[in-house]
């Protein structure tokens, strides 16, 4: 039997039972759809997060007293460590051969007011003169904090665009005075818009000189050091030098671990990918379960189809069809069922991924390998679960099949 004839017979039979055929492939549709949707969203998020982290500088790294800790006991232990200071920042600049500039930063949250308008829980950053160069902060208009602002503890600030829009909406904020907590600060600049990262705004902040920040929010707190290596190739060496310098300054014994944390964009990306790998595993589990169920349904429906068409099989064998022809025909039907389910799943999955990227902050990136994998797995399921019904049809005795009613 020719392949084209087998395809024609298979498609004709599936058209006769449209509803049954659709319900048969539903498990395959759900499995492939799940894979395409989740993979597209996770790949899109990986690309998006990677790009946003690189915007902070591929040769920038951070030194923090506590670092990224998820265990409460570790957090309590980390709180006992010595604070990092601006003197540590100056020591890194002075002693390291690979570090270009080091900035210092402390953070808190406070309400910000201008006349009758107020923005709640704004991120307040106290920074020094090296912070702008180290963290690649750009100013939309006005100016950034200068060394004179820091040394003289001037009550001045730079607004993020979200704070600017909510407090001044249409007004020029330069020279205006805003109240941050209990203190008054004069606006000298507006930072360039950065947008949001996974739905969290990066523009809802106010930056002020670190000494003025400490006056308003307390001086007994560690700073985060933001260091910029000379270039990306020097990043590893710069981190090693920073580690050696800080261990010597903080008198950490050779046998003891660091009492501070060094993080870079790669560190954050690695943690993020470890987090999203869980979603991958869940997706694989859902898809595997759906595909197995779909395969079993395909096998059962094909067995029913063989039973319904027993007499047809007998007639074909009587006029010369070989067992291999009969087996091939039913295997083709199974592959068409699973393949069409895979194709529908791909289309629905891509549609959902695109829809999610348009109506939510989550980005999506449809990958060709994910589409190919979904279709191949669907066809594999159809082939595997279609073998038994096809073999059963091929083994039918033509005389017994002709007698079947």
N, C-alpha and C positions, 0 to 999 in steps of 0.2 A: 504494500500500500504506500503510495507516495505521501510525502510530508504534507504537501498542499492539500491533498484530499483529507488526511487526518485532521489538519487544522480546520478545514471547512466543516467536517462532521462535528468536531468538538465545539466550535463556535455556535453552530446551529443548535446543538443539544443544550448549551448553556443559555442561549436566547429563549428557548422554550420554557425554561425554568428560571426566569429573571430574579424573582424574589428569593428563591432558594439559593441561587448562586451568590447573591449579595450577602445573605445571612451566613453563607458558608465561609466567605472570605473576610468577615467582620473582624475575627481575631487577628488575622494577618494585617488588616488595615490598622487596627489599634496598635499592634506591636511596632510596625514600621513608622507610623505617625509619631509615636512616643520617641523613638530614636531620633528621627529627623528634627522634631521640635526641640527637644532638650539639647541635642548636640549643637544645633544652630544657635540657640540662645547662649549656651556656655562658651562656644567658640567666639561669638560676638562679644560677650563680656570679657573674655580673655584678651582679645585684641584691643578692646576699648580701655580696659584697666591698664594694659601694658603701655598704650599710647599716652594715657594721662600720667602714669608714673614717670615715663621718659620725659614728659614736659617739665617735670621738676628738675631734670638734669640727669643724664646718664652717668655723669661723673660726680654726683652728689651723694653723700652718706650722712647718717645721723648718729649721734652719740647721746644716749639717754641713761639716766640713773636706773630705771626699772626695765624698760624695753617691753617686748611683747610677751606677756605672761598670762596664762589661762588658769593656773592653779592658785587657789587662795593662799595656801601656806607659802608658796614661792613668793607671792606678792608681799606677804607680811615680812618675809626674810629680806626681800629687795628694799623695802621701806627703811630698813636699818642701815642701808649703805650710806656712805658719805655723799653729800650733794655735789653735783657738778657746778662749777662756777665760771664766771667770765674770765677769770685768771687761767683756767684750763684752756679756754678758747685761744687766749693770747699765746699760751705755751705751745699749742699745736702749730699756730702760725709761725712761731719763732724757731721751733726745733725741727719741724718736718720739712723735708726737701721736696715732697710730692704734693703737699697741700697748698693751694693757691690762696684761699681765704676761708675764715671760720666765722660764723655768726652765732649769736646766742638768742634763745627764745624761751619765754615762760608763757603759760596759757591759763586762762580762767574764763568764767562766763559771767555776764552781767547784763542788765537792761540798759539800753541806750535811749536817751530822750533828746528831742529838740522841740522846745516849746510844748505844745499839747500832744505831739506825736511821740510814740514810743515803740521800740522794737525789743521784744523779750528774748532772753537767753542768747545773747550774741557772743560769739567767740572773741575774747579779748586777748590780743597777743602783745606781750612786751618784748621788744627786739632791740638789738644794738645796730651800729652802723654797718656791720659786716653781713647782716642777715639778707639784705636785698641782693647782693652779689652772689652769696652762697646758695640761695634758694630760687633765684631767677624770678624775682617779683618785678613786674612792670607797672608803671604808673600811667593811667589813662590821661589824666591832666593834673596840674599842680606839681608837687614834688614829693619825694620820699623823705624819710627821716635822715638827717645828717648827723655827723659826729658831734657837731655843736649842740644839736637837740639832745643827744644822749648825755654828753658831758655836763651840760647845764640843766639837765632834768626838766626841759621845757614841757609844759602841758599841751602838747600838740598831738595830732593823730592823723592817720590815713584810713579812709573808709573803704570797705568792700562795696561793690556796686549794689548788692541787695540792700544793705543798710542805707546807702545813699538814696536809692529809689523810694524806700519806705519813709524816710525821714524828710526828704526834700522834694520829691516828685515834681520835677520841672524847675526847681530853684537851683542856683549855683551854690554849692555848699562851702566853697573856699572862703575862709575867713570867718565862717559861722562857728558858734560855740555849741557843743553838745555836752550833755551830762552823762558820764559813764559811772554808774553807781552813785557815789556822793561827790564826785569830782568833775570839774569843768575842763574840757579840752577843746582847743581850737583846731578846726579842720584845715590841713595844709595840702591834702591831695586825695585822689581817688584811685584805688588800684584797678588795674585792667581786669576785665571780666574773665573768669576762668571756667564758669559753667558748673554743672553738677557732676558728681561721681556716684553712679548707681543711685540716683535720686537724692543725694545729699549735696546741698549747695556748698560750694567752696568760696562763695562771695559774701557770706553773712559773717563778716568779721570786722574788727577795728584794730589797727596796729598803732602802738605808741612807744615812746622811748622806754627801755627796760627799767631805768631808775624811777620814772614816773609810774610805771606799772607797779613796781614794788611798794611805792608809797601808797597807792590805792588799794592794793590787794595783799600786801604783806611781803616782807623780804625773806622770810624763812622758807624758801622753796628752791628746789634744784632747777637748773636751766637745761634745756636741750641744746646740744651743739649741732649746728648745721655746717658741714665741711664740704668744700668743693676741691676735688683733685685737679691737677693741672690739665689732665685730659682723661678720656675713658680708659686708656691703656694703663694709666698710673693709679687707677682706682684701688686695685688690690694692694699695691705697695703703700698707698696713702692710708688705707685702713690698718695695715700691719704697723706702720709707723705710729699712727694714733693710738693703737692698742699698747705698744711698747712705752710710749711717752706717758700715757695716763696710768699705766700700771706702776711705773717708776714714781710718778708724782703722788699716787695714792698709797704707795708702799705695799702693794699686793705681793705676798710671797710667791716664789716661783711655783710651788706645788698647789697653789690655790687658783680657782677660776677667776675670771674677770668680775669685778664688782660694778660693772656698767655693761651697757649693751650697745653694739655697733650694728646699725641696720642700713641697708641700701634699697634701691628700687627692686633689685633682684630678690632681696629678702622678702619684701612685701608680696612680690609676684609669686614666689615659691609658696608662701603661706596661703595665698589666695587659691593657687592651683590645687594645693592639698585639700582645701575646703571644697572646691568644685568637683574634685575626684569622687567625693561621696555621692554627688548628684549623678555622676556617670554610672556608678555601681547600681544605684537605685533604678536608673533608666534601663540598664542591662537586665536587671531582675524583672522589671515590668515587661520589657520587650520579650524576654525569653519565655516568660509565663504565657503572654498573649500569643506568641508564635506557636508554642507547643499546643495550647488549646486550639488555636486555629488549624494546626496540622491535624490534630485528632478529628476535628469537625470535618475537614476535607476528606480524610480517610473514611469516615463513616458515611458521608454523602456519596462518595465514589462507590462504596460497597452497595449502597442502596441503588445507585445508578446501574451497577452491574446486574443486580437482581432484577430490576425493572426491564433491562434490555437483554435478558438471557436468550429469548427467542431470536432477537436480532443477531446476537453473537453466533447462534447456531446456524442461521441462514448464511452469514458471511463465511463461516468455516466450511459450510456445505458447498459453496461456490468457489472455494479455493483459497480463502484467506488463511494465512499461517498464524500460528500462536503468537509469533513475534509481532505480526501486524496488529493483532488484537491488543496485545500488551502495550505496544507503542501508542495506539490510539487513545487508550485510557490514561496512559502516562502523560500524553500531550494535554488532555483535558485537565488533569490535576495541575500541570504546570501553568496552564492558562488561568485557572482559578487563582492559584497563589500569586502568579505574576501580576494579574489584574489587581489583586488585593494589595500587593506591594506598590504598584503604580498609584493607586488611589491613596494609599498611606503616605507616599512621598508628596503628592500634590496637596493633601490636607495638612501634612506636617509643615511644608514650606509656607502654605497660606497662613497657618497659625503663627509661625515664627515671624513672618512679615507683619502680621496684624499686631502681635505683641510689641514689636519694635516701634510701631507707629503710635500706639495708644498708651504705652508705659515707658518708663525711663530705661527699661532693659533693652540693650541692643541685640541684634541677631546677625549672624553671618552664615549663610547656607553654604556648606562645603560639598564639592562634587564627590569626594570620597564617601561621605555619609550617605548621599543618594545612591551611589553605586553599591555600597555595602547593604543598604536596606533592600534594594532590588535583588541582589544576589542571595541574601539570606532568605527572602520570601520564596524565590525559585528553589532554593535548596530544601526548604520545608515542604514545598509542593512535591518535589521529586522524591524526598524520603518517605513521606506519608502516602504518596501515590503508588509506590511500588507494590504494596500488598494487594490493593484492589485490582491493579492492572494484572498482576500475576494470577490472581484468582479468576479473572475474566479469561486469561489466556489458557488456563487449565481446564475450562469447561469442555465436557464431552459434547460434540456437535449433535449426536443423536438425542442425548438427554435434553440438550438445550432446545432442540426443535419440538420436543414433547411438552416443554414447560408452558404452562398457562398462567 
